[in-house]
Amino acid sequence: MVFVLPSQNVVDDIESDNGGVLSLNTIRCTILERDDWSDEGNDTSALSFPHGMVIDDACSKVWLAESVQATRKNLQLNHKRPTVDRRFYCDSTRKVISDPLESIVRHALELASNYSVKSANDKENAFVVYCNKYLRFLEYKTVGGELLPHRDGIKTCEDTCIKSTHTLLLFLSDCEIGGETLIMDDTLGVTWDNINWSKEKNLVLDVYENHDENLNENNYHSDSNIRKNFNKRRIRYITDENRLDPIDAAGTKIFRLEDASIRSIDNIGDYEEGKEKVVRMPPPCHVNAGIQPSEGRILLFPHHWPHAGAMCQSVPKIVLRAELTIARA
């Protein structure tokens, strides 16, 4: 499928670690892969990029502060929804947010293409990225605020009549605990307690398995560096040993949702921590992975991927949401 999109800005025209948009020396990408199935028969095989992606350390602090955050703060708050406040923005010139986001995502796709393309022909055609000019900021300010499981709809650009393919989230705050964007598993059907993925609520990821650290109750429930590093790992990276190390090659890592190891450690139960009893719960069975909010982190995924927002514990959680079209030139 080939889209005729507006001409693309060249990354080199705006890249700068100081005053520009991109931080090319630090950018890290993680491809989120899943099989082309779902309970609604959605097929990602027709998409030019049928995966999700987490992009870290790509946005310069200057751009985040002076363009994105400054724009957000000047917009009026909309309080119509009970758990989230919204601010709406039309980037009519496309220079403030839309074009920069396109450049960041396009550069990340170029880095990731060696690990995700399906054919040699794909490698010859560069990715084209188009960001819809209508953007919205989402602000969760109440502990316990959540986003129930759902799929996103396709948006048609009024200027180009091009239909969007992917959702983009740019996190604008750090959430040490809670607030993860959860990629849901829509293949299990109805579970023993008569709940399917779309009916889950009060979602919390409490304890995570980490093969890199030998965690115990003492250091997990402390303010140690191990705890802090552990909390930052909401996704497990898997690389193909037959390839060059993606970290060395292009800062890209592969993650298959079906191989997710997001679950409680074996000794689930109650225990005494001082005088307070803490209950450790396994994560919901319909959750494949959770991506933790971290300022400057970008998450993108196909619209029909089922997802949810875990209950917020660290507030505020602030996110910019956009609709992208990703195609081949």
Number of C-alpha atoms within 10 A of each C-alpha: 8 9 13 11 15 11 9 13 12 13 18 9 9 14 19 17 18 12 14 17 25 27 20 18 11 13 19 22 25 23 26 23 18 16 13 13 14 16 10 9 8 11 13 20 12 9 16 19 23 21 21 21 25 24 23 20 19 23 27 20 19 17 21 19 13 12 15 17 16 12 17 19 11 10 13 12 15 13 11 9 8 9 15 19 17 21 19 17 17 13 17 12 10 16 12 15 23 22 22 22 24 24 24 22 27 21 20 25 24 14 19 22 18 14 17 18 14 12 8 8 8 15 15 10 11 14 19 23 24 26 25 25 22 18 18 16 26 22 22 23 17 17 16 18 22 24 21 18 19 17 15 15 13 17 19 15 18 11 9 11 10 17 18 22 25 27 23 23 23 25 22 24 18 18 22 17 19 27 32 26 21 24 22 24 22 20 13 13 14 14 11 7 6 8 13 17 24 19 11 16 16 14 23 24 24 15 18 19 18 18 9 7 11 10 17 9 10 11 14 17 13 11 10 12 11 15 16 14 10 18 17 15 15 21 22 20 16 14 16 11 8 6 9 11 14 21 12 8 12 17 19 26 23 20 21 19 21 12 14 16 16 24 20 17 15 8 8 12 10 11 13 9 11 7 7 8 10 13 12 16 16 18 17 17 15 22 24 22 27 25 21 24 27 21 20 22 22 27 24 22 24 25 22 19 22 20 27 24 23 26 24 25 19 18 20 17 26 26 24 21 20 22 28 29 26 25 21 18 15
